[in-house]
Amino acid sequence: MNQSVVIAPITQSLPEFLSSKQYSKLVVVADNNTKRHCYPALKTILPKHKLISVPSGESFKILATCEKIWEAMTSEELDRHALVINIGGGVIGDMGGFCAAVYKRGIDFVQVPTTLLSQVDASVGGKLGIDFQGFKNHLGVFNIPKTVLIDPDFLTTLPEREIRSGFAEIVKHCLIADAEKWNEIRQKDFEYQNWNDLIAHSVKIKQNVVEQDPTEKGLRKILNFGHTLGHAVETLFLGKTENQRLFHGEAIAVGMIMESYLSFERKMIDAQTLQDIEEFLFATYGKVEIKPEEIEQIIALTRQDKKNKGKEVRFSLLNGAGQCGYDIVVYASEMRKSIAYYLG
C-alpha cells in the first residue's frame, strides 16, 4: 500500500488530481470553521459540486452526524463513481472518510487536511472512524484515500492552540522513529519550529510505518505511543464542560509523559531521556489538572483501548529515544504510578 500524498498549494494540487479522473459527481464535506476559512480556496477551482456542512468539534463525530451526511449523499443521488472531498481537521477526515468508505460499500474520497494535527497524522494511513458512546474512534474501518492534498498555507487560518496540539504528533513521530530530529526540535521553542520541514518529515515517517503494516497488526502500533493513557485522559475530559476539554495533542502530550515514565520504569529509557521529554512537553503544553479521584477513571478507560487483547492492556513504549516497542502489557498498578508521577 503506497498512499499518495502531495504537499503543495491546493490551487495547484486539486485541479491536477481532478484533471486525470472522471467522476460522476463531487461532494465536499466541511465543518462550520472550514466552510468559512478554507472552502473559499476550493470553491473557485472545483467544477459543479455539492457542499455538505456539519457542525465542528469532536462531540459531533458521531453516528447522528454521519446519518446527515449519508442523507445528503443519497438525496444528491451519488453513485459509486462519485468523489467525496473532505476539507478539515482530523474530525472531518475521520468522519467524511468513514461515510465515503461505507456508502454503497465504498466510493472514492480525497483528504484535504487543514490543521497541523491532520496534516501530520490523521490524514495519512487510511484510519477512518467515529466516536461511539463516549469512546474515541470506537467504530471505524481502514480505507486509503485516493490522495491526500496538504497545503501548509491552511495553517494561517488556525489559532495557536490548534497548531500546538498538532505539534504533539510531530514530537511523537520523532520520539518513536528519529532520535536526531528529536534532539533538533527539543532545542527550539514552539514558536521557532519549521512547519513545512516538520510536516514533510512526519508524513514520511508515518507513510513508512503504514506501508509496512497497513492494518495495524504489528509495527503500526508504535504510532500509538502516548495514546493509551492519552486517549483515556482525552475521553475523561470529553465529559467535562466545553471550556475544560482538551485538544487531542494536549492529551497526547500528557500521555507521552506518563508513558515515558512507564518506559523508564521498564528500563527501556534512561533517566536523562525521561527528563528531556518531560521538560520539553511541560514547557510546551503546561500541566493538565487531573484530580486524584480521577486516576481510577483513567485506568478504567484504558480497558477500551483498541490495542488490547482480552483483559490485557497493551502499550507502545519507547525503547530509547527514536525507537519504540509495542504489545507491551502494562498493569493497573504501573499505570497508577505513572499517573501519580505526572501529577508530581
C-alpha positions as CSV (number, residue, x, y, z in Angstrom):
1,M,0.0,0.0,0.0
2,N,1.5,3.2,-1.2
3,Q,-0.6,6.2,-0.2
4,S,-0.4,9.3,-2.5
5,V,0.5,12.5,-0.5
6,V,1.1,15.8,-2.2
7,I,2.4,18.8,-0.3
8,A,1.7,21.8,-2.5
9,P,-0.7,24.8,-2.8
10,I,-4.3,23.4,-3.0
11,T,-5.0,25.6,-6.1
12,Q,-2.4,23.6,-7.9
13,S,-2.7,20.0,-6.5
14,L,-6.5,19.7,-6.6
15,P,-7.0,20.6,-10.3
16,E,-4.1,18.4,-11.2
17,F,-5.7,15.4,-9.4
18,L,-9.2,16.0,-10.9
19,S,-7.8,16.5,-14.5
20,S,-6.8,12.8,-14.6
21,K,-10.1,11.5,-13.3
22,Q,-13.7,11.3,-14.5
23,Y,-16.1,11.4,-11.5
24,S,-19.9,11.4,-12.0
25,K,-20.5,13.9,-9.1
26,L,-18.4,15.7,-6.5
27,V,-19.4,16.5,-2.9
28,V,-17.3,18.5,-0.4
29,V,-17.6,17.7,3.3
30,A,-16.7,20.7,5.6
31,D,-17.5,21.8,9.1
32,N,-18.6,25.3,10.2
33,N,-15.0,26.5,10.5
34,T,-13.5,25.1,7.3
35,K,-16.6,26.2,5.4
36,R,-15.8,29.7,6.4
37,H,-12.0,29.8,6.3
38,C,-10.8,27.1,3.9
39,Y,-13.7,26.1,1.5
40,P,-13.4,29.5,-0.4
41,A,-10.0,28.4,-1.7
42,L,-11.6,25.3,-3.2
43,K,-14.9,26.7,-4.3
44,T,-13.5,28.6,-7.2
45,I,-11.3,25.8,-8.6
46,L,-13.8,23.0,-8.3
47,P,-16.3,22.0,-11.0
48,K,-20.0,21.8,-10.1
49,H,-20.3,20.2,-6.7
50,K,-22.5,19.9,-3.6
51,L,-21.3,21.2,-0.2
52,I,-22.2,19.2,2.9
53,S,-21.7,21.3,6.0
54,V,-21.7,19.8,9.5
55,P,-21.1,21.3,13.0
56,S,-17.5,21.5,14.1
57,G,-15.9,19.6,17.0
58,E,-15.1,16.1,18.3
59,S,-18.5,16.0,20.0
60,F,-20.2,15.8,16.6
61,K,-18.0,12.9,15.3
62,I,-20.9,10.5,15.9
63,L,-23.4,8.4,14.0
64,A,-26.1,11.1,14.1
65,T,-23.8,13.4,12.0
66,C,-23.0,10.5,9.7
67,E,-26.7,10.0,9.0
68,K,-27.0,13.6,7.9
69,I,-24.0,13.2,5.6
70,W,-25.4,9.9,4.1
71,E,-28.9,11.6,3.7
72,A,-27.2,14.4,1.8
73,M,-25.3,11.9,-0.4
74,T,-28.5,9.9,-1.0
75,S,-30.6,13.0,-1.9
76,E,-27.8,14.1,-4.3
77,E,-28.1,10.6,-5.9
78,L,-24.4,9.8,-5.7
79,D,-23.5,6.6,-7.5
80,R,-20.3,4.6,-6.9
81,H,-18.4,6.8,-9.4
82,A,-18.7,9.9,-7.2
83,L,-16.0,11.6,-5.2
84,V,-16.0,12.9,-1.7
85,I,-13.5,15.7,-0.8
86,N,-13.1,16.1,2.9
87,I,-11.8,19.5,3.9
88,G,-11.0,20.0,7.6
89,G,-9.1,18.6,10.5
90,G,-9.0,15.1,11.9
91,V,-12.7,15.0,12.8
92,I,-13.8,15.8,9.2
93,G,-11.1,13.4,7.7
94,D,-12.1,10.6,10.0
95,M,-15.9,11.0,9.6
96,G,-16.1,12.1,6.0
97,G,-13.8,9.3,5.0
98,F,-15.8,6.8,7.1
99,C,-19.0,8.0,5.4
100,A,-17.5,7.6,1.9
101,A,-16.0,4.2,2.8
102,V,-19.3,2.6,3.7
103,Y,-21.7,4.5,1.3
104,K,-22.7,1.9,-1.3
105,R,-19.8,-0.2,0.0
106,G,-17.3,2.5,-0.7
107,I,-16.7,5.4,-3.0
108,D,-13.6,7.4,-3.7
109,F,-12.5,10.2,-1.3
110,V,-9.8,12.7,-1.0
111,Q,-8.4,14.2,2.2
112,V,-7.6,17.9,2.3
113,P,-6.3,18.3,5.9
114,T,-6.4,21.9,7.2
115,T,-5.0,21.5,10.7
116,L,-1.4,20.7,11.6
117,L,-2.7,17.6,13.5
118,S,-4.5,16.2,10.5
119,Q,-1.7,17.1,8.1
120,V,1.0,15.2,10.0
121,D,-1.2,12.4,11.4
122,A,-4.8,11.8,10.8
123,S,-4.8,12.1,7.0
124,V,-2.1,9.6,6.4
125,G,-2.7,5.8,6.7
126,G,-6.4,5.3,6.0
127,K,-7.7,5.1,9.5
128,L,-11.3,6.3,9.5
129,G,-13.9,6.3,12.2
130,I,-16.3,7.9,14.6
131,D,-16.8,8.1,18.4
132,F,-19.4,5.9,20.0
133,Q,-20.9,6.0,23.5
134,G,-18.1,8.3,24.5
135,F,-15.3,6.1,23.3
136,K,-12.9,7.6,20.7
137,N,-12.9,6.1,17.2
138,H,-14.8,3.1,18.5
139,L,-16.4,2.4,15.1
140,G,-14.3,2.5,12.0
141,V,-12.6,1.0,9.0
142,F,-9.2,1.1,7.2
143,N,-9.6,2.6,3.8
144,I,-7.0,4.5,1.8
145,P,-8.0,7.9,0.3
146,K,-7.3,8.4,-3.4
147,T,-4.9,11.1,-2.4
148,V,-4.0,13.5,0.5
149,L,-3.5,17.1,-0.6
150,I,-1.6,19.0,2.1
151,D,-1.3,22.8,1.8
152,P,0.7,24.3,4.7
153,D,-0.9,27.7,4.0
154,F,-4.1,26.5,5.7
155,L,-2.1,26.7,9.0
156,T,-2.5,30.5,8.8
157,T,-6.3,30.1,9.4
158,L,-5.6,28.3,12.8
159,P,-5.4,29.6,16.3
160,E,-2.1,28.9,18.0
161,R,-3.6,26.3,20.3
162,E,-4.6,24.2,17.3
163,I,-1.1,24.3,16.0
164,R,0.4,23.5,19.4
165,S,-2.0,20.5,19.5
166,G,-0.8,19.2,16.2
167,F,2.8,19.6,17.2
168,A,2.4,16.8,19.8
169,E,2.1,14.2,17.0
170,I,5.3,15.6,15.4
171,V,7.1,15.2,18.7
172,K,5.7,11.6,18.9
173,H,7.0,10.8,15.4
174,C,10.5,12.0,16.4
175,L,10.5,10.1,19.7
176,I,9.4,6.8,18.1
177,A,11.5,6.9,14.9
178,D,14.1,9.7,14.7
179,A,16.3,10.5,17.7
180,E,18.3,13.0,15.7
181,K,15.2,15.0,14.8
182,W,14.0,14.8,18.4
183,N,17.3,16.4,19.6
184,E,16.9,19.1,17.0
185,I,13.3,20.1,17.8
186,R,13.7,19.9,21.6
187,Q,16.3,22.6,21.5
188,K,13.9,25.1,19.8
189,D,10.9,26.8,21.3
190,F,7.5,26.0,19.8
191,E,7.3,29.4,18.0
192,Y,10.6,28.8,16.1
193,Q,9.8,25.3,14.7
194,N,9.9,25.0,10.9
195,W,6.4,23.7,10.0
196,N,7.0,22.9,6.3
197,D,10.0,20.8,7.1
198,L,8.3,19.1,10.0
199,I,5.1,18.3,8.1
200,A,7.2,16.6,5.3
201,H,9.2,14.7,8.0
202,S,6.2,13.4,9.9
203,V,4.4,12.3,6.7
204,K,7.5,10.4,5.6
205,I,7.7,8.6,9.0
206,K,4.1,7.7,9.1
207,Q,4.0,6.6,5.4
208,N,7.0,4.3,6.0
209,V,5.3,2.7,9.0
210,V,1.9,2.3,7.4
211,E,3.3,0.8,4.2
212,Q,4.9,-2.0,6.3
213,D,1.8,-2.6,8.3
214,P,-1.4,-1.1,6.7
215,T,-3.9,-2.7,9.2
216,E,-2.0,-2.3,12.5
217,K,-1.2,-6.0,13.1
218,G,2.3,-5.1,14.4
219,L,4.7,-2.3,13.7
220,R,2.0,0.3,13.1
221,K,1.1,0.1,16.8
222,I,4.2,2.2,17.5
223,L,2.2,5.2,16.3
224,N,0.1,4.8,19.4
225,F,2.9,5.8,21.8
226,G,1.4,8.3,24.3
227,H,-2.1,7.3,23.1
228,T,-3.2,4.6,25.6
229,L,-3.2,6.9,28.6
230,G,-3.5,10.0,26.4
231,H,-6.8,8.8,24.8
232,A,-8.1,7.8,28.3
233,V,-7.3,11.4,29.6
234,E,-8.9,12.9,26.4
235,T,-12.0,10.8,26.9
236,L,-12.3,11.7,30.6
237,F,-12.1,15.4,29.7
238,L,-14.8,15.0,26.9
239,G,-17.2,14.5,29.8
240,K,-16.4,17.9,31.2
241,T,-17.6,21.4,30.3
242,E,-16.7,22.8,26.9
243,N,-14.0,25.2,28.2
244,Q,-12.3,22.3,30.2
245,R,-12.0,19.9,27.3
246,L,-8.6,19.0,26.0
247,F,-7.4,19.1,22.4
248,H,-6.2,15.8,21.1
249,G,-2.5,16.8,21.1
250,E,-2.7,18.3,24.6
251,A,-4.0,14.9,25.9
252,I,-1.3,13.0,23.9
253,A,1.4,15.2,25.5
254,V,0.0,14.1,28.9
255,G,0.1,10.5,27.7
256,M,3.7,10.8,26.4
257,I,5.0,11.9,29.8
258,M,3.1,9.1,31.6
259,E,4.2,6.5,29.1
260,S,7.8,7.8,29.0
261,Y,7.8,7.2,32.8
262,L,6.5,3.6,32.1
263,S,9.3,3.2,29.6
264,F,11.8,4.3,32.3
265,E,10.3,2.0,34.9
266,R,10.8,-0.9,32.5
267,K,14.4,0.2,32.0
268,M,13.8,0.9,28.3
269,I,14.9,4.5,28.5
270,D,17.3,6.2,30.9
271,A,16.6,8.9,33.4
272,Q,18.1,11.6,31.2
273,T,15.8,10.8,28.3
274,L,12.8,10.8,30.6
275,Q,13.9,14.2,32.0
276,D,14.4,15.6,28.4
277,I,10.9,14.5,27.3
278,E,9.2,15.7,30.5
279,E,10.9,19.1,30.5
280,F,10.1,19.8,26.8
281,L,6.5,18.7,27.0
282,F,5.7,20.6,30.2
283,A,7.4,23.7,28.7
284,T,5.3,23.4,25.6
285,Y,2.0,22.3,27.0
286,G,2.0,23.2,30.7
287,K,0.4,20.8,33.2
288,V,-3.1,19.4,32.9
289,E,-5.0,19.3,36.2
290,I,-6.1,15.8,37.0
291,K,-7.8,15.2,40.3
292,P,-6.6,12.3,42.4
293,E,-10.1,10.8,42.4
294,E,-10.0,10.7,38.5
295,I,-7.0,8.3,38.4
296,E,-9.1,5.2,38.6
297,Q,-11.4,6.5,35.9
298,I,-8.4,7.0,33.6
299,I,-7.3,3.4,34.2
300,A,-10.8,2.1,33.6
301,L,-10.9,3.9,30.3
302,T,-7.7,2.2,29.0
303,R,-9.6,-1.1,29.1
304,Q,-11.5,0.0,25.9
305,D,-8.2,0.7,24.0
306,K,-8.1,-0.9,20.6
307,K,-4.6,-2.4,21.1
308,N,-5.8,-4.6,23.9
309,K,-6.1,-8.3,23.8
310,G,-8.6,-9.9,26.2
311,K,-8.1,-8.4,29.6
312,E,-4.5,-7.3,28.8
313,V,-4.0,-3.5,28.3
314,R,-1.2,-3.3,25.8
315,F,1.1,-0.2,25.4
316,S,3.6,1.0,22.9
317,L,6.6,2.2,24.9
318,L,9.9,3.9,23.9
319,N,12.9,1.7,23.5
320,G,15.4,4.6,23.8
321,A,14.7,7.9,22.0
322,G,14.0,7.2,18.4
323,Q,12.8,3.6,18.8
324,C,9.6,2.1,20.1
325,G,8.3,-1.3,21.2
326,Y,4.7,-2.5,21.1
327,D,2.3,-5.0,22.5
328,I,3.8,-4.4,26.0
329,V,1.3,-5.5,28.7
330,V,1.0,-2.9,31.5
331,Y,-0.8,-3.4,34.7
332,A,-3.1,-1.1,36.6
333,S,-0.6,-0.7,39.5
334,E,2.0,0.6,37.0
335,M,-0.5,3.0,35.4
336,R,-1.4,4.3,38.8
337,K,2.3,5.1,39.4
338,S,2.8,6.8,36.1
339,I,-0.3,9.0,36.5
340,A,0.9,9.9,40.1
341,Y,4.3,10.7,38.6
342,Y,2.7,13.1,36.1
343,L,0.7,14.7,38.9
344,G,4.0,15.1,40.8
